[in-house]
Amino acid sequence: MGQPPSAPGEAADLLLETLRLQGDVDMARLGSRWAALCPVGLAALAEYEGCVLWLHRRLRDLGLLELVPAGFARWLSARAHRLAAINLLVDAQRNDLVRILHEWHVPHVLLKGAARRLVSDVYPYADARRTTDVDVLLPEEVARPTWLRLQTAGFVAAPDPQGTYRSHFHLPPLRNGRAATVELHTSTSTFLPAARA
């Protein structure tokens, strides 16, 4: 017979308690809560919050993964491994792009997931989120020439028939047949001028 449904909010509360890095962890209490939890809806919540990798790693690091209901534990492990593999493909694209930008002497700053994944030695679990593309900030005056030059190096620009990117803070995404696209930013948001970014 299956577990009784968990009280509303119990799964979210347990998820937050598990992911929290600050403070003491009452391992016995946390373990018994995971063992008793009905995980209905938890996979959807973890996907929505983007914390699948973090949750899997945190449960493993705390030694609690074996206490998680078996079906959810199997799903979590399989999904986390798939996301980790995708992140490695994005890392490879990032590394190649950085090499090219260095060779061309183009000043740049990695943004978002591409940057987070490089600082996990300083910020625990910074690399434990899904990354889908390589975002890099360039000075406004070199962004478009670099974007055009990358197209001579095997990248292809995404179509932009409506001119969506004409006044956007990044140029149309570039693809080169790999799993991850590249976005050259001139700013970090629509509201921040390029010179200030």
Secondary structure by P-SEA (a helix, b strand, c coil): ccccccccaaaaaaaaaaaccccccaaaaaaaaaaaccccaaaaaaaaaccaaaaaaaaaaacccccccaaaaaaaaaaaaaaaaaaaaaaaaaaaaaaaaaaabbbbbbccaaaaaaccccccccccccccbbbbbccccaaaaaaaaaaaabbbbcccccccccccccccbbbccccbbbbbccccccccccccc
